[in-house]
Amino acid sequence: MRSVGKSNQDAAQARRPYKTKDDFLRWLREKNACQRRLMQVEIIQADRATSQALMVWANDGGATA
């Protein structure tokens, strides 16, 4: 195993981005927005499937008057 010198560790830590509260809150807002969009898509797909099922049920090939 290769040993890592103190200067290499310091350099690696200097390149690491620091996380802040603002970064976390931005990430959380983006995550919540994505989840809301997915829920809306699921609702739209469920409504479409329900309406198609009702159309098939209403037009079951029986006699029309």
N, C-alpha and C positions, 0 to 999 in steps of 0.2 A: 504494500500500500504506500502511496506517495503522501508525504507529509506536506501540509499546506503551511506556508510561512505566515507570519503576522501581517506582513505588508499585503499579501494576496487576500487575506481575510478582510482587511480594512478597505481594499479596493472593491471587493465584492459587495460589502455593506454600503459603500458610497454609491454604487450603481442601483441599489435596491430602492424602488420608489416608496416613499413613506405614505402610509394610509392615513387618511384624515376622516373626520366625521362627515365632511361634505362629500367625500368620495363614496362613503358608505350610503349616505342618504340619496345620492344620485343613482347609485346602483339599485337601491331599494325601490325608488320611483320607477326606474326602467323595468325592473322585475314585475312590479305590480301592474304596470301598464300592459306588459306582455301577457300576463295572466288574464287581465280584463279582456284583451283582444281575443284570446283563445276561448274564453267563456262566451263571448258574443258570437264567434264563429260556430261553436257547438250549438248554441241556441238557434241560429239560423239554419244549420243543417238539420236539427231535430224538427223545426217547424216545416221545412221543406219535405222531409220524410213523412211527417204526419199528414200534410196536405196531399201528397201523392197517394198515401194509403187510403185517405178518404175518397179521393177521386176514383180509385180502383173499386172501392166498396160501393160507391154510388152507381158506378157503371159496371155492374157485374154481368152484363150480357143478357139480362132479362128483357122481357117484353116492354116496349115503350108505348105509352099511350098519348 
